[in-house]
């Protein structure tokens, strides 16, 4: 039986409407993406203008940028439910991504303006109002945690950390890509509770971390890279709590593809023996083992530096200095390695009782790298050496030179991190000489350079200590502690100052 002509026409009309609707849906999603890309381009141009000369940026520039991001988000929320947009998975993902970028940049602008509550509110919209991928959700969650952390809202920081750790288990993107930010959460969580000095909370955080890493090792024993990360992070927990023997035992479990102890683990073990265990002979042996394994150049430089220092600590001065000299020649173009090598080289002559040569090497360091921290250490070390020897005349001469050295560095590197670092050493110089008012004035300069930062908090804390112990002025000391309270919400300066750090370097 033939279908009626009317039925055929009705069916064709229906199919035509479906095709037209599908085309309109694609066009609608494509138009929305195009419009959002235009708005994003406008925001990017404003951002580039600010970034080219940030010192010339005005409040109007910042407002324009914030408005540009607001326009992106307003357009997104107004049109994301338009017919055909939500159904187009490919284009919808790109549209969501553009909205996410605008939302994150808005949150960062609030942070830069020290409007932490607004920043936190902006971050919290991610994943709730704006759909995101797993990596983007992790990054946004971490930025939210850090926003809480920056405002000393530690309970909220830990709450976000705990949610991220639970929500993103296993800490993987796809099958093999590890989220190192997630695996590191227990480390930072422990740092926070250590700073707060709540022993019970510290014990709970340690056990929580160990349980988490043990679970990773058990659940993903077929993923050697993830198991390795878990072993290394357990080592970090043990070093943060100064359980050195447990850390060494854990590192023995970190193996490479051949089943041998991993080269990075060897390096960490050597650092433990060189530092807190104070067994330079064992450290020397392990550093040699690392070099025998033919590591890449980055590891070679750090290993040679530490090997030379360990040999000198073991009073094998000639061999230690040879290693340091070879290092300086091999890595001549890398001052981050050669400067500490020169400092250890100079120091070894003093340890051997050859002060004239040590002084010459320290002077060479200061003349060739006048703005390096190693040179600042040398400038402070020399007058202190003469003072220990009872040579007041030379101590005074080198004190004056050190003072001028730090002042010159601060002047030449004004506006840079080096300026604050130079003033930090200058304040130490004044304190060792009992020049309390000069020390306090210098610490106040550091605070003026870096207010409401950890460095500024340290300066206020030491100013309080100098006022109380040196000037015997408890009222003046209290003014500095009050400043810390205004900036960080606490008079317990250790809550700001102490971020527990290992005495060893876990990274080759």
C-alpha positions in Angstrom: 0.0 0.0 0.0 1.5 3.3 -1.1 1.8 6.1 1.5 -0.3 9.1 0.9 1.2 12.2 -0.6 0.2 14.2 2.5 2.0 11.8 4.8 5.2 12.0 2.7 5.1 15.8 2.7 4.5 15.9 6.5 7.5 13.6 7.1 9.7 15.6 4.8 8.7 18.8 6.6 9.5 17.3 9.9 12.9 16.1 8.8 13.6 19.6 7.3 12.7 21.2 10.6 15.1 18.8 12.4 17.9 19.7 10.0 17.2 23.4 10.3 17.0 23.2 14.1 20.3 21.3 14.2 21.9 23.9 12.0 20.6 26.7 14.1 21.9 24.9 17.2 25.3 24.7 15.7 25.1 28.3 14.5 23.9 29.5 17.9 26.8 27.7 19.8 29.3 28.9 17.2 28.0 32.5 17.4 28.2 32.4 21.2 31.8 31.1 21.1 32.7 33.8 18.6 31.1 36.6 20.7 32.9 35.3 23.8 36.2 35.1 22.0 35.8 38.8 20.9 35.1 39.8 24.5 38.1 37.7 25.7 40.3 39.4 23.1 39.2 42.8 24.4 40.1 41.8 28.0 43.4 40.4 26.8 44.4 43.7 25.2 43.7 45.6 28.4 45.7 43.1 30.4 48.6 43.3 28.0 48.6 47.1 28.3 48.8 46.8 32.1 51.5 44.1 32.0 53.8 46.0 29.6 54.2 48.8 32.1 52.6 47.7 35.4 54.1 50.7 37.3 52.0 53.0 35.1 48.7 51.1 35.5 46.0 53.2 37.1 42.8 52.4 39.0 40.9 53.1 35.8 42.9 50.4 34.0 42.2 47.8 36.6 38.5 48.8 36.6 38.4 48.4 32.8 39.9 45.0 33.0 37.5 43.9 35.7 34.6 45.2 33.6 35.9 43.3 30.6 35.9 40.0 32.5 32.4 40.9 33.9 31.1 41.4 30.4 32.4 37.9 29.4 30.6 36.4 32.4 27.4 38.3 31.9 27.2 37.3 28.3 28.0 33.6 29.3 25.3 33.4 31.9 22.7 35.2 29.6 23.2 32.8 26.6 24.5 29.5 27.8 21.0 28.0 27.9 20.1 29.3 24.5 18.7 26.5 22.2 21.4 24.4 20.7 24.2 25.7 22.9 24.1 23.2 25.7 23.6 20.3 23.3 26.8 21.0 21.3 29.3 19.3 23.6 32.4 20.4 21.6 31.6 24.1 21.4 30.0 24.1 24.8 33.3 22.9 26.3 35.1 25.8 24.7 32.5 28.3 25.9 32.8 27.0 29.4 36.5 27.3 29.2 36.4 31.0 28.2 34.0 31.6 31.1 36.3 29.8 33.5 39.3 31.9 32.4 37.3 35.1 33.0 36.1 33.9 36.5 39.6 32.9 37.6 41.1 36.2 36.4 38.4 38.1 38.2 39.3 36.2 41.4 42.9 37.1 40.9 42.2 40.7 40.5 40.3 40.7 43.8 43.3 39.0 45.4 45.7 41.6 44.0 43.4 44.3 45.4 43.5 42.5 48.8 39.7 41.9 48.6 40.0 38.3 49.8 36.4 37.8 50.6 35.4 38.8 47.0 38.2 36.6 45.6 37.0 33.6 47.7 33.4 34.1 46.5 34.7 34.2 42.9 36.6 31.0 43.2 33.7 29.2 44.8 31.6 29.8 41.7 33.9 27.6 39.7 32.5 24.1 39.4 29.2 25.3 40.8 28.0 28.0 38.3 30.6 27.1 35.6 31.1 23.5 34.6 34.8 22.6 34.5 37.1 19.7 33.6 38.9 17.7 36.3 42.2 19.5 35.9 40.5 22.9 35.9 38.5 21.9 39.0 41.7 20.9 40.8 43.5 24.2 39.9 40.5 26.3 40.9 40.2 24.4 44.2 43.9 24.9 45.0 43.7 28.6 44.2 40.7 28.9 46.6 42.7 27.1 49.3 45.6 29.4 48.8 43.3 32.4 49.0 42.1 31.2 52.4 45.7 30.5 53.4 46.8 34.0 52.5 44.2 35.4 54.9 45.2 33.1 57.7 41.8 31.3 57.5 43.5 28.0 58.2 40.4 26.0 59.1 38.9 26.9 55.8 42.2 26.1 54.0 42.3 22.7 55.5 38.6 22.1 54.8 39.2 22.8 51.1 42.3 20.7 51.1 40.4 17.7 52.6 37.6 18.1 50.1 40.1 18.2 47.2 42.0 15.2 48.5 38.8 13.1 48.8 37.1 14.4 45.6 40.2 13.8 43.4 41.2 10.3 44.4 43.1 8.9 42.7 45.2 12.0 42.0 45.4 11.2 38.3 44.3 12.8 35.1 43.2 10.0 32.9 45.2 6.9 33.4 48.8 8.0 34.0 49.2 11.7 34.5 49.7 12.5 38.2 48.4 15.6 39.9 51.4 16.5 42.0 49.4 19.3 43.5 46.9 16.9 45.0 49.6 14.5 46.2 51.3 17.4 48.0 48.2 18.5 49.9 49.1 16.4 53.0 52.5 18.1 53.1 51.1 21.6 53.2 48.4 20.6 55.5 51.0 19.5 58.0 53.0 22.7 57.5 49.8 24.7 58.5 49.1 22.7 61.7 52.8 22.8 62.7 52.7 26.6 62.4 49.6 26.8 64.6 51.5 24.6 67.1 48.6 22.3 68.0 50.3 19.1 68.9 47.2 16.9 68.6 46.4 18.4 65.2 50.0 17.8 64.1 49.8 14.1 65.2 46.4 13.7 63.4 47.8 15.3 60.2 50.9 13.1 60.3 48.8 9.9 60.6 46.3 11.2 58.0 49.2 11.8 55.6 50.8 8.4 56.2 47.4 6.7 55.7 46.8 8.5 52.4 50.2 7.6 51.0 49.9 4.0 52.2 46.5 3.8 50.5 48.1 5.0 47.2 50.8 2.5 47.4 48.3 -0.3 48.0 45.6 0.7 45.6 48.0 1.5 42.7 50.8 -1.0 43.1 50.7 -1.4 39.3 51.5 2.3 38.8 55.3 2.6 39.7 55.4 6.3 39.1 52.5 7.0 41.6 54.0 4.5 44.1 57.3 6.4 43.8 55.7 9.7 44.5 54.0 8.3 47.5 57.3 7.0 48.9 59.0 10.4 48.3 56.1 12.2 50.0 56.3 9.9 53.0 59.9 10.8 53.2 59.0 14.5 53.3 56.6 13.8 56.2 59.4 12.1 58.1 61.9 14.9 57.4 59.4 17.6 58.4 59.0 15.8 61.7 62.8 15.1 62.0 62.4 11.3 61.9 65.6 10.9 59.9 66.0 7.1 60.2 62.5 6.5 59.0 63.1 8.9 56.1 66.2 7.0 55.1 64.4 3.6 55.4 61.6 5.0 53.2 64.0 6.2 50.5 65.4 2.7 50.2 62.0 1.8 48.7 62.2 4.4 45.9 63.5 2.4 43.0 64.1 3.1 39.3 63.1 0.9 36.3 66.0 -1.5 37.0 65.0 -2.1 40.6 68.0 -0.1 42.0 67.5 2.8 44.4 66.5 5.8 42.4 69.2 8.4 41.8 67.0 11.2 43.3 66.5 9.0 46.4 70.3 8.5 46.7 70.7 12.3 46.5 68.1 12.8 49.3 69.8 10.2 51.5 73.1 11.9 51.0 71.6 15.2 52.1 70.3 13.7 55.2 73.6 12.2 56.1 75.4 15.5 55.2 72.9 17.6 57.3 71.0 16.4 60.3 72.7 13.0 60.7 76.1 14.8 60.5 77.9 11.8 58.9 80.0 13.4 56.2 81.8 10.2 55.3 78.5 8.4 54.5 77.3 11.5 52.6 80.5 11.6 50.5 80.0 7.9 49.6 76.4 8.5 48.5 77.2 11.6 46.5 79.9 9.7 44.7 77.4 6.9 44.0 75.1 9.6 42.4 77.8 10.8 40.1 78.8 7.3 39.2 75.2 6.8 37.9 75.9 9.5 35.2 73.0 11.8 36.0 71.9 14.8 33.9 73.8 18.1 34.2 71.4 19.7 36.7 71.9 16.9 39.2 75.7 16.8 38.5 76.1 20.5 39.5 74.2 20.2 42.8 75.9 16.9 43.7 79.4 18.2 43.0 78.6 21.2 45.2 77.4 19.1 48.1 80.2 16.5 47.6 82.8 19.3 47.8 81.2 20.7 51.0 80.9 17.3 52.6 84.6 16.5 51.9 85.6 19.8 53.5 83.3 19.0 56.5 85.2 15.7 56.8 88.4 17.7 56.8 89.5 16.3 53.4 90.2 19.9 52.3 92.4 19.4 49.3 90.0 16.9 47.6 87.0 19.0 48.6 88.5 22.1 47.1 89.4 20.2 43.9 85.8 19.2 43.5 84.6 22.7 44.0 87.2 24.1 41.6 86.2 21.6 39.0 82.6 22.6 39.5 83.3 26.3 39.0 85.1 25.6 35.7 82.4 23.1 34.5 79.5 25.4 35.4 81.1 28.8 34.9 78.0 30.1 33.2 75.7 29.2 36.1 76.3 31.6 39.0 73.5 29.8 41.1 76.0 27.0 41.4 79.4 28.7 41.2 78.6 31.4 43.9 77.9 28.9 46.7 80.8 26.8 45.5 83.1 29.8 45.9 81.7 30.5 49.4 82.4 26.9 50.5 85.8 27.1 48.9 86.7 30.2 50.9 85.2 28.8 54.1 87.3 25.7 53.8 90.5 27.7 54.2 89.2 29.2 57.4 88.3 25.8 58.7 91.8 24.6 57.9 93.3 27.6 59.8 94.4 29.5 56.7 92.6 32.7 57.3 94.6 34.9 54.9 93.7 32.7 52.0 90.1 32.5 53.2 89.9 36.3 53.3 91.2 36.6 49.8 88.7 34.1 48.5 85.8 35.9 50.3 86.9 39.2 48.8 87.0 37.7 45.3 83.4 36.6 45.8 82.2 40.0 47.0 84.0 41.8 44.2 82.7 39.5 41.4 79.1 38.9 42.7 78.4 41.9 44.8 74.6 41.4 44.9 74.6 37.6 45.6 73.4 36.3 49.0 76.7 34.4 49.3 78.5 37.7 49.1 76.2 39.2 51.8 77.1 36.2 54.0 80.8 36.7 53.4 80.5 40.5 54.2 78.8 39.6 57.5 81.2 36.7 58.2 84.5 38.6 57.9 84.1 41.2 60.8 82.6 38.5 63.0 85.8 36.4 62.4 88.0 39.3 63.5 85.8 39.9 66.5 86.1 36.3 67.6 89.9 36.6 67.2 89.8 39.7 69.5 91.2 41.9 66.7 89.0 45.0 67.3 90.8 47.2 64.8 90.3 44.9 61.8 86.8 44.0 63.1 85.9 47.7 63.0 87.4 48.2 59.6 85.5 45.3 58.1 82.4 46.3 59.9 82.5 49.7 58.2 83.1 48.0 54.8 80.3 45.5 55.4 77.9 48.3 56.3 78.7 50.2 53.1 78.6 47.0 51.1 75.0 46.4 52.1 73.9 50.0 51.7 75.4 50.1 48.2 73.6 46.9 47.2 70.3 48.2 48.6 70.7 51.4 46.6 71.7 49.8 43.3 69.0 47.2 43.5 66.3 49.4 44.8 62.8 48.0 44.2 64.1 44.5 43.8 64.1 41.6 46.2 67.9 42.1 46.6 67.2 45.5 48.3 65.2 43.8 51.2 67.8 41.0 51.4 70.7 43.5 51.7 68.8 45.3 54.5 68.2 42.0 56.3 71.9 41.4 56.5 72.6 45.0 57.4 70.1 44.6 60.3 72.0 41.5 61.4 75.3 43.4 61.3 73.8 46.2 63.5 72.4 43.6 66.0 75.7 41.8 66.3 77.4 45.2 67.1 74.7 46.1 69.6 73.6 49.1 67.5 70.0 48.7 68.4 68.4 51.8 67.0 70.1 51.4 63.6 69.0 47.8 63.6 65.4 48.8 64.3 65.5 51.6 61.6 66.7 49.0 59.1 64.0 46.5 60.0 61.4 49.2 59.6 62.8 49.9 56.1 62.3 46.2 55.3 58.7 46.4 56.4 58.2 49.5 54.3 59.5 47.7 51.3 57.5 44.5 51.9 54.4 45.2 54.1 51.9 42.5 54.9 54.3 39.8 53.7 56.2 37.1 55.5 59.4 39.1 55.1 57.7 42.1 56.6 56.3 40.1 59.5 59.8 38.8 60.2 61.2 42.3 60.2 58.5 43.4 62.7 59.2 40.4 64.9 62.9 41.1 65.0 62.3 44.8 65.6 60.2 43.8 68.6 63.0 41.5 69.8 65.6 44.2 69.4 63.4 46.8 71.2 62.7 44.4 74.1 66.1 42.8 74.5 68.4 45.5 73.3 66.6 48.8 74.2 64.7 47.3 77.2 61.7 49.1 75.8 58.7 46.8 76.2 56.2 49.4 75.0 58.1 49.9 71.7 58.3 46.1 71.3 54.6 45.9 71.7 54.0 48.4 68.9 55.7 46.0 66.5 53.8 43.0 67.7 50.6 45.1 67.3 51.6 45.7 63.7 51.9 42.0 63.2 48.4 41.5 64.7 46.9 44.2 62.4 48.5 42.5 59.3 48.0 38.9 60.2 45.3 38.8 62.8 47.5 37.4 65.6 50.1 38.5 68.1 51.7 35.0 68.0 54.3 35.9 65.4 55.4 32.3 65.1 52.1 31.5 63.4 53.3 33.8 60.6 57.0 33.2 60.7 57.4 29.6 61.2 56.8 27.6 58.1 58.5 24.3 59.1 61.2 23.6 56.6 63.4 20.5 56.3 67.1 20.9 57.0 67.7 18.9 53.8 67.1 19.5 50.2 64.8 16.9 48.8 65.3 18.0 45.2 68.5 17.3 43.2 
